[in-house]
Amino acid sequence: QTEEGKIPVLNVVREAETRLYKANKPHGYGPISGNPDVDHYIQELLFGKDSEVIASKRACTVQSLGGTGAIKLAADLLHVVLGKNKAATSAPTWGNHNTIFKQAGYEVSHYRYYNKEAGTIDFDHLIGDIRALEAGTVVVLHACCHNPTGLDFSEEQWKTLLDVIVERGLTPLLDIAYQGFDKGLDEDASSIRLFAKAGISFLVSSSFSKSFSLYGERIGGLTVVTQNADEAARVLSQVKQMARANYSNPPLYGAALVATVLGDPKLRAE
């Protein structure tokens, strides 16, 4: 919000709205997986344009109902297809993380995160809690701009955490709802790119609600990084089944706004 308590409309969004109005397209159904341009741009933002993940096609992305919808899709995918029923979130975390996983059939535990007295991340206890989790547990991580503490891991802490996750055979879900609000678009995705470079399978929920100020348009995505293109294609078919059962297909308008801005070099730069 602005200092006056109003939600801003970005100039680039207003321009995209004008273009969509002039195009006068019908409001039919889109694909279950969403706007393919948006799915592509999500991967570019997460991994970088020259990423091996994109080149090898070992990730699949489905447009979702905001970042919240992406987390629900991830929970359903892992529970229904892989039978997972345990998840761990930070203490504290965004409250809906816990609610979504509980309602999706999970037993939700918590790893220590915030040392209130010191005002820092309680990293030693955190690592101990992560190390004690049962193999296969879904670990929900904030990729940047931790909500609600605002405290993020250092690069070395991320590396330590990644090593423990791999060692314990845990399933990471990185939630990135504020990309660009800390150090920059690329810098804020550094944790995701670290996991990608490690070659492991993991999931990412992302959102355009804040970065485009499109809260009510419900525009986000679930990305699943797998081991190869064949596996990604098979995972995509399963995620689409989860989406079909949840909401049939995602909304068109917010996705078209995002695709218009990110597809135009001038608007993207602005």
N, C-alpha and C positions, 0 to 999 in steps of 0.2 A: 504494500500500500504506500501511497504518497504520504507526506507529512499531514495532509488534510484527511487521511483515512480513506482515500479512494483507490480502487484498483486501476492501475494505468493500462492504457491500450498502446502497445508499441507501434511506432510509425510504420515499421515493416509489416506488421499484422494488418494495419489499416489499409496499406497498399495492396496486400494480398486479398483482403476482403473486397476491395474495389474491383480487382481483376476477376475474382470469382463471380461477383455480381454481373459484370459485363459478359462473362462467358455463358451465363444463363443455362447451366447444365441441369439435367433432371436429377431428382433425388432417389435414384434406384439403390439397390443393395450393392455393397462392395464385396470383395473376397473375404472369406472367413479370417484369413491371415492379415487382412487390412491393406492399406495403401502400400504397394510394393516400393514406391519411392521413399516413403517414410521408413519402412523397414531397412532399406539400404542406408539411409542417412543416419539412422540410429546406430548401425554398426560402424559407420565412419566416425561418429562422435565418440563411441566407446573405445574403439581399437586403433583409430587413426587410418587415414586413407590408404596408406601403404602397408597395412597390417598383413601378416602371414595368415591370420585367422580369416580375413576376407578373401585373400587370394586363393586359399585352399578350400574355401566354402565349407569349413567345418563348424560354422555357427549358423543357427536359424533364428529368425526374429519374427514375432507375431505382434502386430499392433494390438494394444490392450486398452481397457477403460482406465486410463491414467496409470500411474505407478501402482496404485492400490490394486487395480485389476490384474496387473502383471504378477504381483505377489500371489494373488488368489490362483491364477493360472499355474504358477510354479508349484504351489502347495497341492493343487489337484493332480497335476502331472506326476509329481513324486509319490503321492499317496496312492492314486488309482493304478498307475502303470508299474511303479516300482515297489509299492507296498510300504513305503516309509511312514512311520507314525511317531517319530520323535523330532522335535525342533528345539533350538536354543537361540535365545535373543539376549541382547545386552541388557544390563540393569543399570540405568533405565534405558528404555527405547521408545520409539513412537508407538503409542498404545495399540494401534490397529494391527501391528505385527503380531502381537500375541492373540488378538481376537480372531484374525484371519486363520491362523494355523490351528487354533483350538476348534473353530467351527468346521475346519476341513478334516478333523479327525485326529489331530496330533496331541501328544502329551508335550507340553511346552515347559522347558526349564530355562534358567537364566545364568549367564556368566557375568561375573563382576566386572564392571567397567569404570565407574566413577568413584574416585576417592573424594568425598565431599569436604573433608577437613583440609586436605591439601589443594583441592581444586584441580586435580590432575587425573589422568587415566591410571587406574590401579592395575598396571600391566602385569606384574608378577602374579597376582591372584587370578587375573584374567586368563593368562596362559595355563595356569594350573587347572582352572575350571574347564578350559577347552580340551586340555589333554585328558581330562577325566571323562569326557563324553563317550558314549557308546559309538562304536564304528557305524558309519552310515547316517548319523544324526545330521539333520539339516541345520547349518549354522548361518543365521542371518547377520550380515555385516553391513555397516554403513560405509559406502565407498568414499564419501567425503561429507563434510558438514554434518557431523553426527547430530541427530535429533533425539533428545533435546539438549545435550550438553555443549555442543559446538566444538568438542575436543576430538581431534583426529590422530590416528597413528602416524608416527614418523616412518620414513622409508625403511629404516632398519627394523622397526617393530612390525611393519607389514611383512617383511621377509621372514622374521621369526614366526609370526602367526601362520604364514603360508606353509612353512616347513612342518609345523605341528599338525595342520589340517591334512597335509599329504601323509604324514607319518601315521595319523590316527584313522585315515580312511573316511574323513568327514565329507559332507556335501555342502559346499559353500553357495550361498545366495547373496550376491552383493546388490544392495539397494542404493541407487544413485538418483536422488530426487532433486539435487541442487547443483548439477554440473555447471560450472562456470561462476559459481557464487563465492568461491574461496580464492584460489590462485589463478584460475583460468580454465578454459574448456579442456585443453590437453592435460594440464597439470592435475586437474581434479579427477581425471580418469586414470591416473598413474597406477592406482591399486588394481584396477581391472586389467590394465595392460601387463602388470606384473604376473597376475594369475594366468593370463593368456600365454605369456612367454614360458611359463612353467609347463605348459602342455597338458594340463589337467582339464577334466570336464567340470563345468560350473555353470551357474545361472546368474543373469543380471536383470533386475527390474529397473526401468528408467522412465522418466517423466518429463513432459514439456510444460507442465502446469505452471511452474515458477519461471523457467527460462523464457517462455513465450508469453507469460501472463495469460494463459488459456485454461484457467482452473475448471470452469464449467463445461468446457468442450471435451473433457475426459480423454486426453491424448497421451499415450505412453506406449511402452513395449516390453515384452519379455523376450530376452535373448538367451539361448541355450548354446553353450560352447561344448562341442563334442570332440571326438578323436579324428574324424574324417568326414568327407562330404556325404558318403553313403549313410553314415549314422545320423548326420544332421538332417537328411531328408526323411529318415524314418522317425526321428524325434518330432520333426515338424508335423507329420501326419497325426501324431498323438496329441500334440499341443492343440492342433486345430479341432480335434475331437473334444478336448476340454472346453475350448472356446464355444464350439457349436452347442454344447450342452448348457453352458452358462448364459450366453447372450446372443447366440446365432452369428452375428458379425458386428464389428466395431463401427462407430459413427464416422461419417465421411467428412464433415465440414472442418473440424479441427485438424484432421490429417491433411486435408487439402491446403489449409493455411500454412502448416509447417512445411509441406512439400514445395509450395510456391516460394517461400522465403529461402529455404535451404537449396533450392534448385536454381536460384538466380544469384550469380556471383556478387552483384552489387548489394542486393538485399541481405545476403548472407554476411557480407563484410560489415554492413551497418549493424 
